[in-house]
Amino acid sequence: MTKNRKYFVCTGCGADFTKWSGKCMSCGEWNTLVEAEAPSGKKKKSELTVFPLSSVSRENLTRETLSMTEFNIVCGGGIVPGSVILLGGEPGIGKSTLSIQIAAELKALYISGEESPVQVRERAERLGLDASRIQISTNNEVGEIIEIARKVKAGLVIVDSIQTVYSSDIPGIMGSVSQVRESASRLVDYAKKNNVSVILVGHITKDGSIAGPKLLEHIVDVVLYFEGDFSRDFRVLRAFKNRYGSVNEIGLFCMTASGLEEVREKNRIFLNPFKSSAPGNAVSAAIEGSRTILFEVQSLVTYSSFSNPRRMADGFDLNRLILICAVLEKHVGMQLNTFDVFINVSGGFNINETAADLSVAMAISSSLKDSSIDEGTGFMAEVSLSGELRPVSQVEKRVQEFRMSGFKRLIVSMGDLKKAKEAGEGIQIEGVKTISEAINSVF
């Protein structure tokens, strides 16, 4: 009879070795190798099955929609049966609050690995939720979780958090890479075979990524990140992976005493307000999935006492800011080499597209000249290195959002002028070729 083969597994990265050593050669961690035994005997052969793809039934695939429209939008229209959603975010951002609100609405099985049932009930009552609609368990062994889910016939299982779940079949401490990988794999397998949706709440590391192996994000269907500034009440739910919808969607929430509430008037967050008469403010429009959001760029240009003036940006790419400053110096003649330039996007919004280039350039010009931009004026164009303005994508949607928000004047690139005029009836739309022309038309 063949004896079980002994080997050593790293509790940090999950790598295995034939002999023990003080340092893991894979991840570089010390004293993380533990002894394990490989199972003996022959593996049980699984039944080989093959069938035409057209014979696969598409019944019972109706999405579970919530009363939270913002969550439905980010997920692509609701939760697909049998899907696995990974929800990540900083500690205290609201992951557990969102999870308990979903659990109360869909009568889910809530696995609490970090809080006691008393704490969870207090949160549910504080949020005004019906605690009788939530099945809760503190078991954190993955085999027991699956057994409980089968017993109660749960349609949705929420695990808070995946880092507290372990498998008794493999070595390693709770929260290690090998334990997270094995536990998540078994939960995903259970979800697919039983058509049960699973939401996994995950911690993030100091660099902002979800703790555990990268495999964790690969094996799930949807990866959601909860973002926000703790100095503000607003939260942004963003999709980074979605097999059932767009990854460009975002959901806007406000953290209140009664839980997370949807933000209906999204422009009041990032536009505060657009009629501000202070110099250094300019407004543009960003496309986030299926919606258009207006945001305000704030600029402060002040004389620098250092030989190398500072360039700082909050909510905007710093390298893009440096590029725009160089274009203003070269093609407009602004002497920014003796001034510090600070850029801030109001409301904590992050801009990841080049359509905001013109608004940033206009905000800098406004602050340097100490001259405010006229009320109800918007900007949207990409600034090239030659100082020319280039078209932006989906200009019609941006113009319509400006029009519905009460703007009276828009500055766009000459390439977008025709489309913008077709969509912006009642708005004064001006097309310009260069950044210099845009500045001259405003100041």
Secondary structure, DSSP 8 states (H G I E B T S, - for coil): -----EEEEETTT--EESS--SB-TTT--BS-EEEEE---S-----------GGGS--TT---B--S-HHHHHHHTSSB-TT-EEEEEE-TTSSHHHHHHHHHHHHT-EEEESSS-HHHHHHHHHHTT--GGG-EEE---BHHHHHHHHHHHT-SEEEEE-GGG-B-TTS-S-TTSHHHHHHHHHHHHHHHHHHT-EEEEEE-B-TTSSBSS-THHHHHSSEEEEEEE-TTSSEEEEEEEEETTS-SS-EEEEEEETTEEEE-S-THHHH-S-TT--STTEEEEEEEETTEEEEEEEEEEEEE--SSS--EEEESS-HHHHHHHHHHIIIII---GGGEEEEEEEGGG----SGGGHHHHHHHHHHHHHT----TTEEEE-EE-TTSBEE--TTHHHHHHHHHHTT--EEEEEGGGHHHHHHH-TTSEEEEESBHHHHHHHH-
